[in-house]
Amino acid sequence: MDQSRYSRQVLFSPIGAEGQRIIGRKHVLIIGAGALGSSVAEMLCRSGIGSLTIIDRDYVEKSNLQRQQLYTEKDADEKIPKAFAAENRLKEINRGCTVKGIIGEATAALLEQLVENIDLIIDAADNMEIRMIVNDMAVKHGIPWIYGACVGSSGMSYTIIPGETPCLHCLLKTMPMTGLTCDTVGIIAPAVQVVVSHQVTEALKLLRGDKAALRGSFLTFDLWNNEYHNVKVSRAKRSDCPTCGEKRSYPFLERENQTKVAVLCGRETVQIRPSSPKNIPFQRLTESLQKKGYKVRQNPFLLSVQLERNRVVFFKDGRALIHETNDVVYAKKLYDQLLG
């Protein structure tokens, strides 16, 4: 490791030279490569983390560029999957960091394949269902994870240590979580960066092994209204919690395979995921759709079909995003029609 590269971080005494070496051996899993995930990934990559794995199901759009700093207009024009674009950019930032981008959804099956060698999970998901799957998986395998969310000028963050702190499931009845309902009020970039700063600071404490320095509270803020709150939640830990209580059933891991269709919050988009991964032959599908008069664009990762009312984007594994609708029945019908 090039210690001179991290000299300013090494000079920070809570990390020091030994802490930097420890951080350089750690592996972090980031769920989502949008506003939070891309910024978290860049900050950890620059800090000298040993390995990053990033999961994201979406692609870059121009509306992302206002706050998702890893991506470029070219990424948006070419509709590059965020996981792939993030991997390429991070490798340019730090060749000493091993980066793997995974284009797909953070399902229980996928996470089960990845968690064995993970030291920490950072949440940058865009919906609560995925967060609850992450919560169950992290507690099941004893992996710390850091929740984060933001909307408008507000944000929140909370660090979960399995066996020690209340888990996210414990807090659902007591804390108003962003992400439980769709929110279309927009977002300002500073709110993203404040959440990221808290998530990455807590991450460095955990990776360094300085658990005593952890915040130990549920953080919420509203930058526009100058509000900042730290809420102590230790009493929220429930002995009957189905995730971290005495009789654990990890309910969101059981439910995961039942959800195949989801409305993406604030996007007027429905995601459809097949019951098992497919391998869609893009060239054959392109030819078939073009014969029907549809306008089709594709790159190595996805295929986009422009219809009269909707735009449909297919991924290699069979997932699809049906834009300009929140009607899951209509979206499923389109999906079936286009794939024949």
C-alpha positions, -999 to +999 in steps of 0.1 A: +000+000+000+012+035-009+012+051+025+020+085+011-013+085-007-032+082+026-008+104+046-034+129+057-057+101+069-029+083+087-021+116+105-056+115+119-047+097+152-079+076+156-069+058+124-031+061+122-008+038+102-021+006+118-057+016+112-049+024+075-035-011+071-066-026+087-089-006+064-069-018+034-078-054+042-116-048+046-144-056+022-176-035+020-208-044+002-229-013-010-265-019-018-274+006-045-253+029-067-275+059-069-270+092-050-259+077-017-242+046-030-221+063-056-208+089-031-202+063-004-183+041-029-161+070-040-153+081-005-144+046+007-124+040-025-104+071-019-099+062+018-080+030+008-106+003+014-094-031+002-125-042-017-159-029-027-188-048-041-216-027-055-251-040-064-275-019-084-305-027-107-308+006-126-290+025-153-278+062-155-303+088-166-297+126-170-319+133-139-293+115-118-264+138-127-276+166-104-265+145-073-248+112-085-212+124-089-196+093-103-215+095-136-212+115-167-234+127-195-220+100-217-231+074-192-266+088-193-267+091-231-257+055-235-279+043-206-249+025-189-259+004-158-249+022-127-230-008-112-208-010-144-202+027-147-193+029-110-169+000-112-151+016-141-149+051-126-137+037-092-109+017-108-097+049-124-098+067-090-078+040-071-062+010-088-053-004-053-090-010-045-107-041-058-141-032-072-168-054-084-201-040-098-231-064-100-260-054-123-291-068-106-314-066-077-302-072-041-323-103-036-319-127-007-305-153-031-278-129-044-269-116-010-265-151+004-238-157-023-219-126-013-220-121+025-194-148+035-164-125+030-181-091+038-170-070+068-197-043+065-229-036+045-239+000+036-275+007+026-280+030-003-312+013-015-342+031-030-370+011-012-378-003+022-384-039+010-347-043+000-336-027+032-356-052+052-340-081+032-306-066+040-315-062+077-325-099+079-294-110+060-270-089+081-285-101+114-285-137+103-248-136+094-237-112+122-226-084+098-228-048+108-247-025+084-254+012+081-289+024+071-292+057+052-320+076+034-327+111+021-354+131+004-359+168-001-335+185+023-339+158+049-320+126+057-313+099+083-288+073+092-285+045+118-258+020+125-269-016+133-246-040+151-263-075+153-266-088+188-260-053+203-283-027+188-320-027+178-323-039+142-343-020+116-373-043+122-373-033+158-375+004+149-404+001+124-430+008+150-412+037+166-393+056+140-408+074+109-386+059+081-381+076+048-388+050+021-419+034+037-440+054+012-433+069-022-421+105-021-419+128-050-408+161-034-373+160-050-339+162-034-310+186-030-274+173-033-262+186+001-287+164+019-272+134+001-237+144+011-246+149+048-260+113+049-230+100+031-206+118+055-223+101+085-224+067+069-188+067+058-176+081+092-194+053+110-180+028+084-144+039+091-150+036+129-163+000+124-136-010+098-109+005+121-123-015+150-132+016+171-168+006+181-166+028+212-166+058+189-199+049+172-227+075+174-251+051+190-282+070+180-307+074+151-297+106+133-323+128+114-318+162+099-335+188+077-309+211+062-334+236+048-351+241+081-319+239+102-330+209+122-307+182+135-317+154+159-300+124+175-325+100+190-314+073+215-331+040+204-315+014+227-348+008+244-365-001+211-348-035+210-375-061+211-372-096+225-400-107+202-385-092+171-387-118+143-354-107+130-331-102+160-353-114+189-353-147+209-372-166+182-358-155+149-375-164+116-360-138+093-394-131+076-381-109+048-359-136+035-389-159+033-410-133+016-384-122-009-391-147-036-428-139-035-424-103-048-419-102-085-435-069-094-427-036-077-435+001-083-404+022-080-410+051-057-413+085-074-403+071-108-437+062-124-420+030-132-428-007-126-400-033-122-408-069-132-385-096-122-389-132-135-392-160-109-358-173-121-331-154-141-334-156-179-308-150-206-326-128-231-312-130-266-310-093-273-303-096-310-332-119-317-356-098-296-344-066-313-351-081-347-386-093-336-395-059-321-382-039-351-404-060-374-434-049-354-424-013-360-410-005-325-379+017-321-352-003-303-319+007-288-294-016-271-260-018-255-242-048-241-263-045-208-298-035-217-323-032-245-347-002-246-380-003-265-400+029-272-438+023-274-465+049-280-472+053-243-443+037-225-406+030-227-396-006-217-360-015-207-350-051-206-319-064-188-300-096-197-313-115-167-350-109-177-357-080-155-376-051-170-384-015-161-417-003-176-417+035-175-445+060-175-469+038-155-476+027-119-502+001-130-486-033-123-513-053-142-508-032-173-470-034-169-471-072-166-492-074-198-467-053-217-439-074-205-455-106-217-465-091-250-430-079-259-413-111-249-439-132-267 
